[in-house]
Amino acid sequence: MTSTGVKAQTNHTIAVDPRIIPYGSEIKIDGQIYVAEDCGGAVKNNVIDVWVEYPSNSFGVKYKEIYIRMEN
């Protein structure tokens, strides 16, 4: 379960710092749309954590340009 009360989904859920990116915002990364539905201890400021199925260590750290559509 995420901090917004929904079940995390692969290729959909991301964790954000809600002070920077509000929950419900749609984030476009490499043509894929994700939804800001969670936060985490290491997710601060401009860091985004993309939910992936186990084993998650294969994804690693990536630096990407993103596009944000914030919830109204």
PDB file of N, CA, C and O in Angstrom:
ATOM      1  N   MET A   1       0.824  -1.192   0.000  1.00  0.00           N
ATOM      2  CA  MET A   1       0.000   0.000   0.000  1.00  0.00           C
ATOM      3  C   MET A   1       0.869   1.257   0.000  1.00  0.00           C
ATOM      4  O   MET A   1       1.908   1.314   0.658  1.00  0.00           O
ATOM      5  N   THR A   2       0.431   2.240  -0.736  1.00  0.00           N
ATOM      6  CA  THR A   2       1.152   3.507  -0.794  1.00  0.00           C
ATOM      7  C   THR A   2       0.666   4.445   0.308  1.00  0.00           C
ATOM      8  O   THR A   2      -0.301   4.145   1.008  1.00  0.00           O
ATOM      9  N   SER A   3       1.329   5.561   0.452  1.00  0.00           N
ATOM     10  CA  SER A   3       0.918   6.535   1.462  1.00  0.00           C
ATOM     11  C   SER A   3      -0.396   7.222   1.107  1.00  0.00           C
ATOM     12  O   SER A   3      -0.997   7.877   1.960  1.00  0.00           O
ATOM     13  N   THR A   4      -0.856   7.083  -0.146  1.00  0.00           N
ATOM     14  CA  THR A   4      -2.156   7.645  -0.531  1.00  0.00           C
ATOM     15  C   THR A   4      -3.277   6.615  -0.423  1.00  0.00           C
ATOM     16  O   THR A   4      -4.432   6.914  -0.728  1.00  0.00           O
ATOM     17  N   GLY A   5      -2.931   5.390   0.016  1.00  0.00           N
ATOM     18  CA  GLY A   5      -3.943   4.370   0.257  1.00  0.00           C
ATOM     19  C   GLY A   5      -4.278   3.477  -0.914  1.00  0.00           C
ATOM     20  O   GLY A   5      -5.245   2.718  -0.848  1.00  0.00           O
ATOM     21  N   VAL A   6      -3.498   3.545  -1.999  1.00  0.00           N
ATOM     22  CA  VAL A   6      -3.734   2.665  -3.150  1.00  0.00           C
ATOM     23  C   VAL A   6      -2.611   1.641  -3.241  1.00  0.00           C
ATOM     24  O   VAL A   6      -1.525   1.851  -2.701  1.00  0.00           O
ATOM     25  N   LYS A   7      -2.873   0.549  -3.918  1.00  0.00           N
ATOM     26  CA  LYS A   7      -1.855  -0.481  -4.110  1.00  0.00           C
ATOM     27  C   LYS A   7      -0.889  -0.037  -5.208  1.00  0.00           C
ATOM     28  O   LYS A   7      -1.316   0.369  -6.290  1.00  0.00           O
ATOM     29  N   ALA A   8       0.416  -0.114  -4.926  1.00  0.00           N
ATOM     30  CA  ALA A   8       1.435   0.265  -5.905  1.00  0.00           C
ATOM     31  C   ALA A   8       1.361  -0.656  -7.114  1.00  0.00           C
ATOM     32  O   ALA A   8       1.156  -1.862  -6.982  1.00  0.00           O
ATOM     33  N   GLN A   9       1.533  -0.062  -8.307  1.00  0.00           N
ATOM     34  CA  GLN A   9       1.467  -0.817  -9.557  1.00  0.00           C
ATOM     35  C   GLN A   9       2.714  -0.534 -10.398  1.00  0.00           C
ATOM     36  O   GLN A   9       3.168   0.606 -10.487  1.00  0.00           O
ATOM     37  N   THR A  10       3.257  -1.578 -11.008  1.00  0.00           N
ATOM     38  CA  THR A  10       4.398  -1.439 -11.912  1.00  0.00           C
ATOM     39  C   THR A  10       3.995  -0.580 -13.105  1.00  0.00           C
ATOM     40  O   THR A  10       2.867  -0.667 -13.589  1.00  0.00           O
ATOM     41  N   ASN A  11       4.919   0.246 -13.571  1.00  0.00           N
ATOM     42  CA  ASN A  11       4.699   1.146 -14.706  1.00  0.00           C
ATOM     43  C   ASN A  11       3.557   2.121 -14.474  1.00  0.00           C
ATOM     44  O   ASN A  11       2.915   2.562 -15.427  1.00  0.00           O
ATOM     45  N   HIS A  12       3.295   2.463 -13.212  1.00  0.00           N
ATOM     46  CA  HIS A  12       2.227   3.400 -12.882  1.00  0.00           C
ATOM     47  C   HIS A  12       2.599   4.256 -11.670  1.00  0.00           C
ATOM     48  O   HIS A  12       2.535   5.484 -11.735  1.00  0.00           O
ATOM     49  N   THR A  13       2.983   3.619 -10.574  1.00  0.00           N
ATOM     50  CA  THR A  13       3.198   4.316  -9.300  1.00  0.00           C
ATOM     51  C   THR A  13       4.622   4.842  -9.167  1.00  0.00           C
ATOM     52  O   THR A  13       5.589   4.143  -9.470  1.00  0.00           O
ATOM     53  N   ILE A  14       4.734   6.086  -8.708  1.00  0.00           N
ATOM     54  CA  ILE A  14       6.029   6.631  -8.342  1.00  0.00           C
ATOM     55  C   ILE A  14       5.925   7.265  -6.963  1.00  0.00           C
ATOM     56  O   ILE A  14       4.856   7.703  -6.538  1.00  0.00           O
ATOM     57  N   ALA A  15       7.065   7.302  -6.273  1.00  0.00           N
ATOM     58  CA  ALA A  15       7.158   7.987  -4.990  1.00  0.00           C
ATOM     59  C   ALA A  15       7.814   9.339  -5.232  1.00  0.00           C
ATOM     60  O   ALA A  15       8.778   9.448  -5.989  1.00  0.00           O
ATOM     61  N   VAL A  16       7.281  10.360  -4.583  1.00  0.00           N
ATOM     62  CA  VAL A  16       7.761  11.725  -4.748  1.00  0.00           C
ATOM     63  C   VAL A  16       7.862  12.401  -3.390  1.00  0.00           C
ATOM     64  O   VAL A  16       7.386  11.869  -2.388  1.00  0.00           O
ATOM     65  N   ASP A  17       8.476  13.561  -3.360  1.00  0.00           N
ATOM     66  CA  ASP A  17       8.422  14.425  -2.190  1.00  0.00           C
ATOM     67  C   ASP A  17       7.168  15.286  -2.393  1.00  0.00           C
ATOM     68  O   ASP A  17       7.176  16.174  -3.246  1.00  0.00           O
ATOM     69  N   PRO A  18       6.095  15.047  -1.634  1.00  0.00           N
ATOM     70  CA  PRO A  18       4.840  15.764  -1.883  1.00  0.00           C
ATOM     71  C   PRO A  18       4.929  17.270  -1.641  1.00  0.00           C
ATOM     72  O   PRO A  18       4.017  18.004  -2.023  1.00  0.00           O
ATOM     73  N   ARG A  19       6.003  17.745  -1.016  1.00  0.00           N
ATOM     74  CA  ARG A  19       6.204  19.197  -0.889  1.00  0.00           C
ATOM     75  C   ARG A  19       6.615  19.798  -2.226  1.00  0.00           C
ATOM     76  O   ARG A  19       6.417  20.990  -2.459  1.00  0.00           O
ATOM     77  N   ILE A  20       7.191  18.970  -3.115  1.00  0.00           N
ATOM     78  CA  ILE A  20       7.671  19.420  -4.419  1.00  0.00           C
ATOM     79  C   ILE A  20       6.688  19.039  -5.524  1.00  0.00           C
ATOM     80  O   ILE A  20       6.324  19.876  -6.351  1.00  0.00           O
ATOM     81  N   ILE A  21       6.260  17.777  -5.537  1.00  0.00           N
ATOM     82  CA  ILE A  21       5.311  17.264  -6.531  1.00  0.00           C
ATOM     83  C   ILE A  21       4.097  16.733  -5.781  1.00  0.00           C
ATOM     84  O   ILE A  21       4.216  15.739  -5.064  1.00  0.00           O
ATOM     85  N   PRO A  22       2.943  17.357  -5.921  1.00  0.00           N
ATOM     86  CA  PRO A  22       1.755  16.913  -5.185  1.00  0.00           C
ATOM     87  C   PRO A  22       1.299  15.503  -5.600  1.00  0.00           C
ATOM     88  O   PRO A  22       1.455  15.096  -6.751  1.00  0.00           O
ATOM     89  N   TYR A  23       0.734  14.775  -4.633  1.00  0.00           N
ATOM     90  CA  TYR A  23       0.134  13.479  -4.952  1.00  0.00           C
ATOM     91  C   TYR A  23      -0.918  13.656  -6.041  1.00  0.00           C
ATOM     92  O   TYR A  23      -1.617  14.669  -6.087  1.00  0.00           O
ATOM     93  N   GLY A  24      -1.019  12.675  -6.904  1.00  0.00           N
ATOM     94  CA  GLY A  24      -1.988  12.727  -7.996  1.00  0.00           C
ATOM     95  C   GLY A  24      -1.422  13.318  -9.272  1.00  0.00           C
ATOM     96  O   GLY A  24      -2.043  13.211 -10.330  1.00  0.00           O
ATOM     97  N   SER A  25      -0.248  13.945  -9.191  1.00  0.00           N
ATOM     98  CA  SER A  25       0.361  14.528 -10.382  1.00  0.00           C
ATOM     99  C   SER A  25       0.771  13.422 -11.343  1.00  0.00           C
ATOM    100  O   SER A  25       1.207  12.349 -10.926  1.00  0.00           O
ATOM    101  N   GLU A  26       0.626  13.697 -12.628  1.00  0.00           N
ATOM    102  CA  GLU A  26       1.073  12.759 -13.659  1.00  0.00           C
ATOM    103  C   GLU A  26       2.462  13.185 -14.116  1.00  0.00           C
ATOM    104  O   GLU A  26       2.705  14.354 -14.419  1.00  0.00           O
ATOM    105  N   ILE A  27       3.364  12.215 -14.159  1.00  0.00           N
ATOM    106  CA  ILE A  27       4.757  12.462 -14.518  1.00  0.00           C
ATOM    107  C   ILE A  27       5.077  11.651 -15.773  1.00  0.00           C
ATOM    108  O   ILE A  27       4.858  10.440 -15.808  1.00  0.00           O
ATOM    109  N   LYS A  28       5.590  12.318 -16.790  1.00  0.00           N
ATOM    110  CA  LYS A  28       5.970  11.636 -18.030  1.00  0.00           C
ATOM    111  C   LYS A  28       7.477  11.468 -18.056  1.00  0.00           C
ATOM    112  O   LYS A  28       8.228  12.443 -18.016  1.00  0.00           O
ATOM    113  N   ILE A  29       7.914  10.197 -18.124  1.00  0.00           N
ATOM    114  CA  ILE A  29       9.330   9.859 -18.179  1.00  0.00           C
ATOM    115  C   ILE A  29       9.529   8.917 -19.355  1.00  0.00           C
ATOM    116  O   ILE A  29       8.962   7.825 -19.376  1.00  0.00           O
ATOM    117  N   ASP A  30      10.324   9.326 -20.330  1.00  0.00           N
ATOM    118  CA  ASP A  30      10.590   8.509 -21.526  1.00  0.00           C
ATOM    119  C   ASP A  30       9.307   8.034 -22.198  1.00  0.00           C
ATOM    120  O   ASP A  30       9.235   6.894 -22.656  1.00  0.00           O
ATOM    121  N   GLY A  31       8.300   8.893 -22.263  1.00  0.00           N
ATOM    122  CA  GLY A  31       7.043   8.557 -22.939  1.00  0.00           C
ATOM    123  C   GLY A  31       6.051   7.783 -22.100  1.00  0.00           C
ATOM    124  O   GLY A  31       4.913   7.590 -22.527  1.00  0.00           O
ATOM    125  N   GLN A  32       6.444   7.332 -20.918  1.00  0.00           N
ATOM    126  CA  GLN A  32       5.573   6.571 -20.014  1.00  0.00           C
ATOM    127  C   GLN A  32       4.990   7.526 -18.979  1.00  0.00           C
ATOM    128  O   GLN A  32       5.708   8.352 -18.416  1.00  0.00           O
ATOM    129  N   ILE A  33       3.673   7.410 -18.727  1.00  0.00           N
ATOM    130  CA  ILE A  33       3.015   8.234 -17.714  1.00  0.00           C
ATOM    131  C   ILE A  33       2.970   7.469 -16.398  1.00  0.00           C
ATOM    132  O   ILE A  33       2.543   6.315 -16.350  1.00  0.00           O
ATOM    133  N   TYR A  34       3.421   8.132 -15.322  1.00  0.00           N
ATOM    134  CA  TYR A  34       3.377   7.589 -13.965  1.00  0.00           C
ATOM    135  C   TYR A  34       2.530   8.524 -13.116  1.00  0.00           C
ATOM    136  O   TYR A  34       2.320   9.679 -13.486  1.00  0.00           O
ATOM    137  N   VAL A  35       2.037   8.031 -11.970  1.00  0.00           N
ATOM    138  CA  VAL A  35       1.233   8.851 -11.075  1.00  0.00           C
ATOM    139  C   VAL A  35       1.914   8.917  -9.712  1.00  0.00           C
ATOM    140  O   VAL A  35       2.323   7.896  -9.160  1.00  0.00           O
ATOM    141  N   ALA A  36       2.029  10.130  -9.180  1.00  0.00           N
ATOM    142  CA  ALA A  36       2.632  10.354  -7.862  1.00  0.00           C
ATOM    143  C   ALA A  36       1.664   9.861  -6.789  1.00  0.00           C
ATOM    144  O   ALA A  36       0.669  10.522  -6.489  1.00  0.00           O
ATOM    145  N   GLU A  37       1.963   8.693  -6.212  1.00  0.00           N
ATOM    146  CA  GLU A  37       1.057   8.069  -5.247  1.00  0.00           C
ATOM    147  C   GLU A  37       1.727   7.695  -3.929  1.00  0.00           C
ATOM    148  O   GLU A  37       1.061   7.202  -3.019  1.00  0.00           O
ATOM    149  N   ASP A  38       3.038   7.923  -3.813  1.00  0.00           N
ATOM    150  CA  ASP A  38       3.737   7.473  -2.614  1.00  0.00           C
ATOM    151  C   ASP A  38       4.892   8.412  -2.302  1.00  0.00           C
ATOM    152  O   ASP A  38       5.260   9.258  -3.117  1.00  0.00           O
ATOM    153  N   CYS A  39       5.461   8.252  -1.107  1.00  0.00           N
ATOM    154  CA  CYS A  39       6.674   8.959  -0.716  1.00  0.00           C
ATOM    155  C   CYS A  39       7.572   7.942  -0.016  1.00  0.00           C
ATOM    156  O   CYS A  39       7.151   6.814   0.241  1.00  0.00           O
ATOM    157  N   GLY A  40       8.783   8.326   0.287  1.00  0.00           N
ATOM    158  CA  GLY A  40       9.691   7.406   0.950  1.00  0.00           C
ATOM    159  C   GLY A  40      10.805   8.155   1.646  1.00  0.00           C
ATOM    160  O   GLY A  40      10.995   9.350   1.420  1.00  0.00           O
ATOM    161  N   GLY A  41      11.542   7.455   2.490  1.00  0.00           N
ATOM    162  CA  GLY A  41      12.599   8.074   3.273  1.00  0.00           C
ATOM    163  C   GLY A  41      13.705   8.691   2.433  1.00  0.00           C
ATOM    164  O   GLY A  41      14.248   9.731   2.808  1.00  0.00           O
ATOM    165  N   ALA A  42      14.052   8.080   1.311  1.00  0.00           N
ATOM    166  CA  ALA A  42      15.131   8.584   0.457  1.00  0.00           C
ATOM    167  C   ALA A  42      14.605   9.491  -0.650  1.00  0.00           C
ATOM    168  O   ALA A  42      15.382   9.993  -1.463  1.00  0.00           O
ATOM    169  N   VAL A  43      13.308   9.701  -0.687  1.00  0.00           N
ATOM    170  CA  VAL A  43      12.688  10.497  -1.747  1.00  0.00           C
ATOM    171  C   VAL A  43      12.517  11.931  -1.232  1.00  0.00           C
ATOM    172  O   VAL A  43      11.512  12.264  -0.603  1.00  0.00           O
ATOM    173  N   LYS A  44      13.500  12.754  -1.507  1.00  0.00           N
ATOM    174  CA  LYS A  44      13.513  14.139  -1.048  1.00  0.00           C
ATOM    175  C   LYS A  44      13.801  15.071  -2.215  1.00  0.00           C
ATOM    176  O   LYS A  44      14.561  14.732  -3.123  1.00  0.00           O
ATOM    177  N   ASN A  45      13.190  16.240  -2.181  1.00  0.00           N
ATOM    178  CA  ASN A  45      13.407  17.289  -3.183  1.00  0.00           C
ATOM    179  C   ASN A  45      13.099  16.790  -4.594  1.00  0.00           C
ATOM    180  O   ASN A  45      11.958  16.422  -4.873  1.00  0.00           O
ATOM    181  N   ASN A  46      14.082  16.768  -5.486  1.00  0.00           N
ATOM    182  CA  ASN A  46      13.845  16.425  -6.888  1.00  0.00           C
ATOM    183  C   ASN A  46      14.063  14.954  -7.211  1.00  0.00           C
ATOM    184  O   ASN A  46      14.274  14.605  -8.373  1.00  0.00           O
ATOM    185  N   VAL A  47      14.016  14.090  -6.212  1.00  0.00           N
ATOM    186  CA  VAL A  47      14.192  12.646  -6.417  1.00  0.00           C
ATOM    187  C   VAL A  47      12.833  11.998  -6.631  1.00  0.00           C
ATOM    188  O   VAL A  47      11.871  12.318  -5.933  1.00  0.00           O
ATOM    189  N   ILE A  48      12.756  11.086  -7.598  1.00  0.00           N
ATOM    190  CA  ILE A  48      11.550  10.297  -7.859  1.00  0.00           C
ATOM    191  C   ILE A  48      11.951   8.838  -7.793  1.00  0.00           C
ATOM    192  O   ILE A  48      13.005   8.456  -8.303  1.00  0.00           O
ATOM    193  N   ASP A  49      11.118   8.022  -7.170  1.00  0.00           N
ATOM    194  CA  ASP A  49      11.366   6.582  -7.079  1.00  0.00           C
ATOM    195  C   ASP A  49      10.275   5.874  -7.874  1.00  0.00           C
ATOM    196  O   ASP A  49       9.095   5.966  -7.534  1.00  0.00           O
ATOM    197  N   VAL A  50      10.671   5.164  -8.937  1.00  0.00           N
ATOM    198  CA  VAL A  50       9.730   4.451  -9.790  1.00  0.00           C
ATOM    199  C   VAL A  50       9.498   3.059  -9.216  1.00  0.00           C
ATOM    200  O   VAL A  50      10.455   2.336  -8.938  1.00  0.00           O
ATOM    201  N   TRP A  51       8.231   2.678  -9.037  1.00  0.00           N
ATOM    202  CA  TRP A  51       7.894   1.361  -8.507  1.00  0.00           C
ATOM    203  C   TRP A  51       8.169   0.307  -9.573  1.00  0.00           C
ATOM    204  O   TRP A  51       7.643   0.387 -10.682  1.00  0.00           O
ATOM    205  N   VAL A  52       8.996  -0.682  -9.234  1.00  0.00           N
ATOM    206  CA  VAL A  52       9.260  -1.824 -10.106  1.00  0.00           C
ATOM    207  C   VAL A  52       9.092  -3.096  -9.297  1.00  0.00           C
ATOM    208  O   VAL A  52       9.281  -3.101  -8.081  1.00  0.00           O
ATOM    209  N   GLU A  53       8.740  -4.164  -9.973  1.00  0.00           N
ATOM    210  CA  GLU A  53       8.603  -5.455  -9.306  1.00  0.00           C
ATOM    211  C   GLU A  53       9.972  -5.982  -8.910  1.00  0.00           C
ATOM    212  O   GLU A  53      10.984  -5.600  -9.498  1.00  0.00           O
ATOM    213  N   TYR A  54      10.004  -6.846  -7.927  1.00  0.00           N
ATOM    214  CA  TYR A  54      11.223  -7.479  -7.455  1.00  0.00           C
ATOM    215  C   TYR A  54      11.835  -8.296  -8.578  1.00  0.00           C
ATOM    216  O   TYR A  54      11.054  -8.926  -9.291  1.00  0.00           O
ATOM    217  N   PRO A  55      13.133  -8.363  -8.822  1.00  0.00           N
ATOM    218  CA  PRO A  55      14.190  -7.665  -8.090  1.00  0.00           C
ATOM    219  C   PRO A  55      14.363  -6.240  -8.598  1.00  0.00           C
ATOM    220  O   PRO A  55      14.559  -6.015  -9.792  1.00  0.00           O
ATOM    221  N   SER A  56      14.290  -5.300  -7.700  1.00  0.00           N
ATOM    222  CA  SER A  56      14.344  -3.897  -8.083  1.00  0.00           C
ATOM    223  C   SER A  56      15.762  -3.368  -8.253  1.00  0.00           C
ATOM    224  O   SER A  56      15.943  -2.283  -8.805  1.00  0.00           O
ATOM    225  N   ASN A  57      16.766  -4.099  -7.798  1.00  0.00           N
ATOM    226  CA  ASN A  57      18.135  -3.591  -7.886  1.00  0.00           C
ATOM    227  C   ASN A  57      18.671  -3.547  -9.315  1.00  0.00           C
ATOM    228  O   ASN A  57      19.748  -2.999  -9.548  1.00  0.00           O
ATOM    229  N   SER A  58      17.937  -4.117 -10.279  1.00  0.00           N
ATOM    230  CA  SER A  58      18.404  -4.120 -11.660  1.00  0.00           C
ATOM    231  C   SER A  58      18.146  -2.778 -12.351  1.00  0.00           C
ATOM    232  O   SER A  58      18.724  -2.520 -13.407  1.00  0.00           O
ATOM    233  N   PHE A  59      17.301  -1.923 -11.788  1.00  0.00           N
ATOM    234  CA  PHE A  59      16.960  -0.650 -12.421  1.00  0.00           C
ATOM    235  C   PHE A  59      18.058   0.388 -12.196  1.00  0.00           C
ATOM    236  O   PHE A  59      18.481   1.051 -13.143  1.00  0.00           O
ATOM    237  N   GLY A  60      18.516   0.535 -10.978  1.00  0.00           N
ATOM    238  CA  GLY A  60      19.594   1.467 -10.664  1.00  0.00           C
ATOM    239  C   GLY A  60      19.154   2.918 -10.654  1.00  0.00           C
ATOM    240  O   GLY A  60      17.961   3.220 -10.682  1.00  0.00           O
ATOM    241  N   VAL A  61      20.121   3.805 -10.615  1.00  0.00           N
ATOM    242  CA  VAL A  61      19.878   5.244 -10.605  1.00  0.00           C
ATOM    243  C   VAL A  61      19.945   5.765 -12.026  1.00  0.00           C
ATOM    244  O   VAL A  61      20.875   5.447 -12.769  1.00  0.00           O
ATOM    245  N   LYS A  62      18.966   6.562 -12.403  1.00  0.00           N
ATOM    246  CA  LYS A  62      18.922   7.165 -13.741  1.00  0.00           C
ATOM    247  C   LYS A  62      18.667   8.661 -13.571  1.00  0.00           C
ATOM    248  O   LYS A  62      17.983   9.079 -12.637  1.00  0.00           O
ATOM    249  N   TYR A  63      19.208   9.445 -14.458  1.00  0.00           N
ATOM    250  CA  TYR A  63      18.949  10.881 -14.490  1.00  0.00           C
ATOM    251  C   TYR A  63      18.181  11.167 -15.761  1.00  0.00           C
ATOM    252  O   TYR A  63      18.682  10.935 -16.861  1.00  0.00           O
ATOM    253  N   LYS A  64      16.959  11.672 -15.615  1.00  0.00           N
ATOM    254  CA  LYS A  64      16.073  11.866 -16.759  1.00  0.00           C
ATOM    255  C   LYS A  64      15.411  13.232 -16.707  1.00  0.00           C
ATOM    256  O   LYS A  64      15.245  13.818 -15.637  1.00  0.00           O
ATOM    257  N   GLU A  65      15.037  13.728 -17.871  1.00  0.00           N
ATOM    258  CA  GLU A  65      14.189  14.907 -17.951  1.00  0.00           C
ATOM    259  C   GLU A  65      12.753  14.414 -17.824  1.00  0.00           C
ATOM    260  O   GLU A  65      12.362  13.439 -18.468  1.00  0.00           O
ATOM    261  N   ILE A  66      11.975  15.092 -16.993  1.00  0.00           N
ATOM    262  CA  ILE A  66      10.592  14.669 -16.790  1.00  0.00           C
ATOM    263  C   ILE A  66       9.646  15.830 -17.083  1.00  0.00           C
ATOM    264  O   ILE A  66      10.048  16.994 -17.106  1.00  0.00           O
ATOM    265  N   TYR A  67       8.389  15.485 -17.304  1.00  0.00           N
ATOM    266  CA  TYR A  67       7.337  16.467 -17.522  1.00  0.00           C
ATOM    267  C   TYR A  67       6.251  16.205 -16.489  1.00  0.00           C
ATOM    268  O   TYR A  67       5.858  15.059 -16.275  1.00  0.00           O
ATOM    269  N   ILE A  68       5.770  17.258 -15.852  1.00  0.00           N
ATOM    270  CA  ILE A  68       4.813  17.118 -14.751  1.00  0.00           C
ATOM    271  C   ILE A  68       3.497  17.792 -15.124  1.00  0.00           C
ATOM    272  O   ILE A  68       3.476  18.935 -15.580  1.00  0.00           O
ATOM    273  N   ARG A  69       2.388  17.057 -14.921  1.00  0.00           N
ATOM    274  CA  ARG A  69       1.052  17.640 -14.992  1.00  0.00           C
ATOM    275  C   ARG A  69       0.451  17.472 -13.608  1.00  0.00           C
ATOM    276  O   ARG A  69       0.083  16.368 -13.206  1.00  0.00           O
ATOM    277  N   MET A  70       0.358  18.574 -12.889  1.00  0.00           N
ATOM    278  CA  MET A  70      -0.107  18.516 -11.495  1.00  0.00           C
ATOM    279  C   MET A  70      -1.618  18.456 -11.423  1.00  0.00           C
ATOM    280  O   MET A  70      -2.336  19.033 -12.241  1.00  0.00           O
ATOM    281  N   GLU A  71      -2.080  17.723 -10.393  1.00  0.00           N
ATOM    282  CA  GLU A  71      -3.505  17.588 -10.110  1.00  0.00           C
ATOM    283  C   GLU A  71      -4.056  18.962  -9.727  1.00  0.00           C
ATOM    284  O   GLU A  71      -3.413  19.701  -8.982  1.00  0.00           O
ATOM    285  N   ASN A  72      -5.238  19.307 -10.230  1.00  0.00           N
ATOM    286  CA  ASN A  72      -5.868  20.597  -9.889  1.00  0.00           C
ATOM    287  C   ASN A  72      -6.659  20.502  -8.618  1.00  0.00           C
ATOM    288  O   ASN A  72      -7.253  21.489  -8.184  1.00  0.00           O
TER     289      ASN A  72
END
